Amino acid sequence: MKKHQTIFVLVLWGTLALWAWVVPSRQISEAERRPLAQKPAFSVQTLLSGKFREDFESYSLDQFPLRQSFRSVKSLFHTGVLGQKDNNGIYLTNGTAVKQEYPLNRDSVNHALGRFQWIYDQYLQEDRCFYAIVPDKGYYLAEESGHLAMDYDALYVQVAAGLPWAEEIDLRPALTGQDYYRTDTHWRQEALIPAATALCKGLGVTAPKAEDYRRTPVDRPFYGVYYGQAALPMEPDTLYLMENDTLSQCTVFDYETGKTGSVYDMTKLDSRDLYDVYLSGAKALLTIENPNAGTERELVIFRDSFGSSIAPLLLTDYAKVTLVDIRYVQPELLEQYLDFHGQDVLFLYSTLVLSSSAALK
Amino acid sequence: MIFSSIPFLYYFLPAVLAVYFLTPRRGKNAVLLLASLAFYGWGEPKLLLLMVFTIAVFYLCGLAIGRSEAHKKAWLLLSVAVGVGLLGLFKYADFFLTSVNAVTGLRLPLLKLALPVGISFYTFQCLSYTVDVYRGTVPPQKNLIAFGAYVALFPQLIAGPIVRYSDVAKELDGRIHSWENVGLGLRRFVIGLGKKVILADNLAMLVKLCRDSGSPSVAFAWLYAIAFTLNIYFDFSGYSDMAIGLGRIFGFHFPENFDYPYLSKSVTEFWRRWHKSLGSWFRDYVYIPMGGNRVSKAKWVRNILIVWMLTGLWHGAAWNFVLWGLMFAALLLMEKALPGLQKLPSAVRHGYVLLAVILSFVLFNAESLPQAGSDFAALFGCAGLPLFTKETGYYLRSYAPLLVLSCLGATPLVKTAAQKLGATRAGSLLEPVFWLGLLLICTAYLVDGSFSPFLYFRF
């Protein structure tokens, strides 16, 4: 390189370095939905122990100027130039981001089944029990796009063998790959009438009808969890709320806060994860009371986050629906809050949680 | 600290370059020494004491060898004892104790000392210094700061190339700083960074995927072996490029360490092209002092076996490394015994070397001898694995462009094409944009957090 060319490279390199030195620290990464590492405090002790080095390296990565743009450059280079079929385990197919869930973690499924068995043995001997597995979108999209996916058949067989006391409700025929957000893991509530119908039929209650709901779009773009993880160019999703008078009259009691709210928590429209608008997001224990229910029946759903958006569609006949997320509450504590007395009980878990179930308490 | 990291590229290096070039000539070695100690201490602050001790011992021994004709051998032996002793203590003691325990059934406690990063590299550099002073090849360095800067010089401190004192003695006392050196060094550094971050680290991901696969196959085993062979080349040669480039920026001319080794048509040629600074070190400081090939055939074979066993041991304190070295000794002896091999068609000789090297790296990368055994069984269809699985096909398709790019990058084709392009007017104008673009792409990979430590750090 000639002198002026060398100076050109050095000046731009130096400018970026200087920027890295002086850029003010950001607290969170909206795209990745996580707090960012902050500048570590220096001390001789942290230096000698290596903690300062580790923390500074995390800080320098998290606070690097134009970090999100650099991550996008990497993703585009990785997939476009190096031809990698996925980036950080996430791939795009027809504009939809999919996490490559591979291989099936049988030990994790067994852990989940063990927890469900404990709940059954402890609380549910007198209840009608059902289970439904929510396939992740890889179930529909992996094979046709030439990607790897877990052995779903083996998962279904393993779960069926592990829950002989529960009746299976198969959701697979009621869903398609288009029923999930393009940028997120979750399914779209406005596409769940067939799945809710399958559940209601299995439970023996009245199924929802599409014409009974108004599809109300949320006026904020929804950037799902894969948007930040993949750092690939994607259009945001639109989140819809399925509304009607019955749902607007329902009340939701949160056992953690002791507060009563509504099915759709509009305060979550300002949160990082727009999906939290459905039943306020991650909650250990909720009860939905439906004053307009067709019967006095009650339903208990042991669930993960997929349950938040479909539960409102199961309310037609149920006077009371209780949602339990054992990622946030020990099953051993449930007897302090709930009275199991012959309700319908549904275990509704996604393949994502079953194959990565360490969080189940 | 590693070169392919944000703290090095955007904090440490810019700061050091700024201070270094703003410092008057007489203070530049001091800046290099302090920067190098900071660089080393960043990763292992406690082991700075070992580094300072090593510098002090070899500095004093060098001075003593130069001053005292009568006792110079004693001083040389002292320096060798200290260097080899520290290396033995930190790197080989537990290997020795484990082996003794295994053979005798004893339960001697292990020392479990942390391996100081780069100890094999800087110890060999120090040994070459006192030996060369003893031989009268170079005068002793009287300036402690200059000597300390040589031993601790951060561009090549922890993963080579092994720079002998004689290579840089003159430049330690006075070197030329020029825009030409900075430009050439910068370019070489970015080439090495690209090799490491874009090629080696992605190949390392493939190696890991192959290793962790729940659905192994014979094809996957070969994919693993080939990926690791390319991975270690780009990892190590990338580091050497960065070291040589950084040295050039500071006005040093470090020796080349690689010369397209995978083009070799004999194992002898391979070792003239692979890790050249290590091969020449063993030749000059072990093989030739033992008599080299100017001895009886039996002693010559003994010399070859010793040198290659030591070469294996230098890479790691484990039996698979010893076997790895001895495997090359056997191949080299075979090539000497069968000169007719040279008359085989070029493609056959090239294929033989590639196969030998790929298999050698399977042994090299095994965590134990039993694992090496199961790896070889997988490669040759003796492990009861299917020939091919869906997973193999997926990763083969996903990594095919990277593997092709890596194979091309292991030949001079890319360099030749770049030189031709650079000779055109447009190429010349766009050259800085290309290097800057490559730097930014590497930065993007690092910011995304997908980096891995250098393989040769553990040596």
Boltz contact constraints between the chains, C-beta under 6 A:
constraints:
  - contact:
      token1: [A, 1]
      token2: [B, 183]
      max_distance: 6.0
  - contact:
      token1: [A, 1]
      token2: [B, 431]
      max_distance: 6.0
  - contact:
      token1: [A, 1]
      token2: [B, 432]
      max_distance: 6.0
  - contact:
      token1: [A, 3]
      token2: [B, 179]
      max_distance: 6.0
  - contact:
      token1: [A, 5]
      token2: [B, 432]
      max_distance: 6.0
  - contact:
      token1: [A, 6]
      token2: [B, 179]
      max_distance: 6.0
  - contact:
      token1: [A, 6]
      token2: [B, 182]
      max_distance: 6.0
  - contact:
      token1: [A, 6]
      token2: [B, 183]
      max_distance: 6.0
  - contact:
      token1: [A, 8]
      token2: [B, 432]
      max_distance: 6.0
  - contact:
      token1: [A, 9]
      token2: [B, 432]
      max_distance: 6.0
  - contact:
      token1: [A, 9]
      token2: [B, 435]
      max_distance: 6.0
  - contact:
      token1: [A, 9]
      token2: [B, 436]
      max_distance: 6.0
  - contact:
      token1: [A, 12]
      token2: [B, 436]
      max_distance: 6.0
  - contact:
      token1: [A, 14]
      token2: [B, 14]
      max_distance: 6.0
  - contact:
      token1: [A, 17]
      token2: [B, 10]
      max_distance: 6.0
  - contact:
      token1: [A, 17]
      token2: [B, 14]
      max_distance: 6.0
  - contact:
      token1: [A, 20]
      token2: [B, 10]
      max_distance: 6.0
  - contact:
      token1: [A, 47]
      token2: [B, 45]
      max_distance: 6.0
  - contact:
      token1: [A, 48]
      token2: [B, 45]
      max_distance: 6.0
  - contact:
      token1: [A, 53]
      token2: [B, 42]
      max_distance: 6.0
  - contact:
      token1: [A, 57]
      token2: [B, 7]
      max_distance: 6.0
  - contact:
      token1: [A, 60]
      token2: [B, 6]
      max_distance: 6.0
  - contact:
      token1: [A, 60]
      token2: [B, 7]
      max_distance: 6.0
  - contact:
      token1: [A, 61]
      token2: [B, 6]
      max_distance: 6.0
  - contact:
      token1: [A, 61]
      token2: [B, 449]
      max_distance: 6.0
  - contact:
      token1: [A, 64]
      token2: [B, 447]
      max_distance: 6.0
  - contact:
      token1: [A, 67]
      token2: [B, 447]
      max_distance: 6.0
  - contact:
      token1: [A, 70]
      token2: [B, 444]
      max_distance: 6.0
  - contact:
      token1: [A, 70]
      token2: [B, 447]
      max_distance: 6.0
  - contact:
      token1: [A, 71]
      token2: [B, 448]
      max_distance: 6.0
  - contact:
      token1: [A, 73]
      token2: [B, 444]
      max_distance: 6.0
  - contact:
      token1: [A, 74]
      token2: [B, 444]
      max_distance: 6.0
  - contact:
      token1: [A, 74]
      token2: [B, 445]
      max_distance: 6.0
  - contact:
      token1: [A, 74]
      token2: [B, 448]
      max_distance: 6.0
  - contact:
      token1: [A, 77]
      token2: [B, 441]
      max_distance: 6.0
  - contact:
      token1: [A, 82]
      token2: [B, 401]
      max_distance: 6.0
  - contact:
      token1: [A, 82]
      token2: [B, 402]
      max_distance: 6.0
  - contact:
      token1: [A, 83]
      token2: [B, 401]
      max_distance: 6.0
  - contact:
      token1: [A, 84]
      token2: [B, 398]
      max_distance: 6.0
  - contact:
      token1: [A, 85]
      token2: [B, 398]
      max_distance: 6.0
  - contact:
      token1: [A, 103]
      token2: [B, 214]
      max_distance: 6.0
  - contact:
      token1: [A, 148]
      token2: [B, 394]
      max_distance: 6.0
